[in-house]
Structures are given as C-alpha cells and as structure tokens.
Amino acid sequence: MDLVTLKNWSTEDVTEVVEGSIAIKNNPEQYAEATSQRSLAMLFQKTSTRTRCAGEVGMTQLGGHAVFLDWRTTNFALADLRDEIRVLSAYSDVILARFLKHADVVKAAESATVPLINGCCDRYHPTQALGDLMTIQEKLGRIEGVKLTYVGVHNNVCNSLIIAGMKTGMEVTVVAPETNPAAVDEELYETARKAGTYKTSDQIHEAIESSDVVYTDTWVDMEFFTDPAFKDEKERRIKTLSPYQLNAELLAGQDVLVMHCLPAHRGYEISGEIVEDPRSIMFDQSENRLHSMKGAILKLLGAL
C-alpha cells in the first residue's frame, strides 16, 4: 500500500488515519515505540518546512529514525530513478518523496519495494489533505456534510481536497479563476461531480455564505515567487486574483473557519489581519501535519 494520491484509498482507510492521528496527538506516549528499529527515507526535490518536519520529527517521536536526502546531494540527479529507488528501499521501511513532477512519484512508487508517501508534487498533496481532514474533525466534530470553499488558484492542494471530499462526504466548492496547468485532472473532477461532493462557482460571496470552512493557498508557487523569469506571470496573477483575497471585508460577518496550507504570502492571497483572526485555524492545521503524518506512516506499516 502506498500514498501517491488518496484516490486508491477507501473511506475506511482515510477515516482510520484521521481517527488514528487524533489518538496519536492525544496519547503520544502510547505510540512512542511504534516504529522502533524502523527508518523513514525522505527524498526531496522541493523546498519544505511542514512536510520535512512532519516526517523527520514524526518518525523520531514514534521511536524510529528518519534520513533526509536533498535530491541535489545524492546520485538521484545522475542515475536512473528506478534503480536508485530500489536501492533506497533496501535501506528504509518507508519512503517520503517530495518531487516536482507527479509522473516521477508514480515511477518511484512502482519501483519501490517499501511503501511510498507522496510528500507533494505538481498534481497532488495527499498528506496535506489528511492533516486538513484531521483539523476539520477536531474543530467541527464531523467531516461528512461539511461545506468547504476553496478560493484562489486550482492546484495540487485543491485536487487533494476534492479527493478527500469524495472519500468522506465533505462538499468542496472551488472558486478559482486560475488553474495551474500541471494540476488539471478532468477525470477526477467528473468523478467528484457525479459523487455530488464537488462543484465550481464564480460567485465568491455566495459560496462563502454557505460554507463552514474557507480555504486558500498561495497564488504563486514558492519556487517561482522570487524568480525573475516568473515576474510577468506573477504580476498578471496578482491582478487577476486580487478580488479573491481572503480579507476582513470579504469575511465580514461570516461564521467560517479559515484554512491555509502555508506558507502564506501575507497581503496577497490572505491579509495579515485574517491570518491572526480568531476564525483562522491555519496554525492548528499546520501542527496537525505532524500528527497526521505519523498516522499515515503507521497505516502504511500496518501498525495503526
């Protein structure tokens, strides 16, 4: 069993990880030796704060060991990916891979002889979605029937929220005037529409008024935000997306929880005022990446 996306996970699989992650958070001493003598190999092409810390700290807190590998300081950049993944499988019990391209995550999972976790790629971010579901369950006491509106650029995080919605009965409305081309998954959208858990809207006020949760993400991926070659596209996106910023005016009087997968660009997709607003649960959401990563690792090791 792997975690490349949540598509191949059942509702029971997702629920088990959400409930298990809450149990791990509330009773850490019971899981302190859960991965004793086991290792997590963390292979990253992309920069990371939450995913890296969740994997490294999480594995340590479970009694195991984590090895962080920067793609640029290994032979992965020089050799055949499939060969190197087979080698890495011999040294570890689980692999956490944070790659630029989804196709490489798939290739790695097919080549690995141990479970592989997709720690983020250009199309999906399943570990983020598990942490989000855990947070929603904690805050609202339920997931099924929760109405979540995602605002901004339709990207990898949005895709994984749509999949999570299908698995749990959470209703996801997407208000996104922009889509990252690499994230397009028409088969997913059609399946989710048929399931009745996904729809799109161009009416941001109307969507928020009927929501329990409002969620946003950066308009420009972190690796491009300060890239001079992306300057014109960045400026175009900011102009297009400015009316979709989560701010005090947009959320005035709205009884909603505010989520953001972080890192955030304050003053762009979300105002600093809303980051610090009592309705914001983004730092609880960020903390839960640690506990949900532990849950995912234990699930894949058959130890949850």
N, C-alpha and C positions, 0 to 999 in steps of 0.2 A: 504493500500500500504506500502510495506517495501523496504529496500535497502539491501538485503542479497547478491545479485550479481546484475550486470546490465543486466543479461540475460532476465529477465522478464520486463524490461523497454523498451518502444518503442523508436524509433528515436526521436519522438516528445518530449518524457519525458526527454531524455538526452539533447536535444537541448534547451529545456526550462530552465533546470538547468544551462547549460553553459551560455546562454544569460542572465539569471536572476542573476547569480553570478557576471558577469561583471557589470551589472547595480547596484548591491548592492555595489560593490567595488567603483564605480564611483560616487554614490549618497548615501552614508551611512546614511545621515540624513533622507532620505525618509523611511528608514527601522528601525529607532531607537526604535520604539514601536511595531514592527511586532509580537513579541512573548510575549508581556506584559501579566503578570499573568500566564505564562506557564513555565514548568520546563523540563529540559533535565536530565535524569539519565544516568550517564556514568559509566559503569561496565567494569573494565579492569583486565584481567589476565596477559597481556603482558605489558612490559615497553613501554613508549610512550613519545614523545615530541610534534611532529606536530599534531597528531590526538587528543591528550588530549587538547592542547592549542586551536586548531581549534574549538573543541566542546565547551569548557568552555568559552573562550573569545568570540567566535562567538555568543553563546546564550546570553551572557551578552550584547554584542553590539546590539543585536536585541531587547533588553528590557526584556529578560526573565531571568531565573535562572538555573544554572547548579549545579548538585550534583555529585562529583567524588567519586566513590566507588572502592577501591582496593579489588580485589577478596579475598585476604588473611585476610582482616579485617572485612569480612562480614560472614554471615551464608551460603553463596552460596557454600563454600567448604565443608559444613557439611550436607546440606539438598538437597532435590530433586530440580534440576534446574528448572523444570517446575513450581513447586509450588512457588519458590522464584521470578521467572519472573512475575508470575501473581500478586504477592504482589507488586513488583516494578512498575508494570503497574498502580496500583491504586494510586501511589504517583507521577506519572510523565505523561507528554504528549508525550514524545519521549524517546526511549532508544538507547543509543550508546554503543554497545557491542564490545569489543576488546578481542577476545578469541583465544586460541591456536588452537582449532580444529573446522573445518567447520561444522561438524555434530552438535556441540553444538550451533553454531549460528543458524542453521536451527531449532533445537529443541526450542531454545529461541523464535524465530520469530513465530513459531507455537503456543507457549504458551502465548505470549504477547497479550494484548488487546489494545495496542497502537502501532504506527509504530516503527519498529526497524531498526537501521542502523548498518551494519557490519563495524566496525572500523578497521578491519584487522583480518584475520585468516590464516591458513596454505595453503589455496587454492585460496583465492581472496582478493583483496584490492580495492573495488569499489570507496571509497571516494578519494583514490589517483588518480584513473583514471579520475574522474570528474575534479579534480584540474589540471591534466595534459592536458585534453581537453581544459579547460578554458585558460591555458597558451599558448597552440598552437594557439588557436583562436586569442588571443591578439597579439602574435608575428608575425603570418603569415597572419592573416586576413581571414583564412579559416581552415577547418578541412578536409572536403571531398577532396580526392585526395592527401593529404599529405602523404609522404612516410617516415615512421618511422622504424628505425632498432634498435632492442633491442639486446644487447650484454651481454653475461655472463651466469648466471645460470637461467634456465627457472623456474620461481617461481610464487608466488601469484600475484605479481605486473604485471608480463608478461601476465598471464592469463587475468587479468582485462583490460590490454591494447588491447588484442586480441578481447575481447568482445566489448570494446569501438570502435575499428575499424569497427566491423560489424555494429554497430549502426549508425556510422557517415560517413562511406566510406573512412576512413583512412586506408592506406595499411601498414600492420605490417609485417616486415621480422624479423625472430628470428634467431640469430646466437648464439647457446647455446650448448656447448659441455657437459654441465651438466644440469640435471633436478632434482629439489627437488621432491622426490617420492610422497610426500603428495599433491603436486600441479598438478599431472597428471590428465588431463581431456580430454580423447580421443574424446568424443562426441563433445566437444567444438571445438577441432582442426579440426575435419572432417567438421563440420558445417561451420566454418570460411573459410576453404579451398574452399568449394563449393561456398561460397559467393564471393570468389575472393579477400578477404581482408587480407589473411594470408598465409605466406609461410615460409619455413625454408631454411637456406643456411649454407654451411660450408666455404664460401668464404667471409671473413670479409671485405677485401679491396673493392671487387666488390660491396658488399651490401652498404657500406658506401658511395661510389662514387655516387650512385643513390639515396641517401637519403636527405631529408630535415631536419630530426631530428635523432640524435643518442642518445640512452638511455641505461643506465646501472644501476645496483643495486649491493649491497654487495654480495660477493661470499659466505660469511658465515653469517647466521642469527645472529643478535646481541646477542641473548640469549646464543649462542654457541661460540662466538668469543674468549672469555677468559676461556671457560670451559675446564679443563684439560682432561676430558673424550673425548673431541672432537678434541684433539691435532693432532692425526694421520690423521683424515679426513680433518682437516683444512690444514695441510701441503700438503696432496695429491691434494686438490682442488687448492691451490695456484700454485703448479707445473703445473697442467693441464691447468689452466686458465690464467697464466701469458701472453701468446701470445695475449690474448683478452683484455688486459688493454687499456683503453682509455688514450692515452698519446700524446705528441706533434708529435712524429714520425708517429704514426698511422693516426693522423688527419691533417698532414701537407698538406696545400693547399686545404683542404676540406671546402666548404661553407655550413656548417651544424650548427644547434643549438644542444647544448649538454644538456641533461637532466639526472637527478639522483634524485630518490625519497627521498634520505637522510634518515638516517645518512649515511655518506660515510666513508670508510676506505681509507684514502689517501695513495697512494703508493701501493695499491692492485688493486681494480677494476678500479680506476681512479687515475691519477697522480695529485699532488697538483697544478702543472702548469695548467692543464686543468680545474680544479675547478675554478681557478681565470682567465681563458681565457675569452676574450670578447664574444666568442661564447657560453659560459656557461650561461644558464638561470635557473640554478637549485635553486637559491635563490628567483627569481621571482616565480618559480614553488612552492617553499615551502610557500611563502607568500599566494599564491592563494589557498592553502589548507584551509585557514581561510575563504575566501570569498565563495569558493565552498561548504564548509560545511554549511555555512549559507543558500546557495541556496538549498542544499539537505534538510535541516531541514524545510525550508518554503514550499518546494514542498510536503513533507510528511504531513505537517499540512494544506495543501490546501490554503496556504497564499502567494504563489509566484506570 
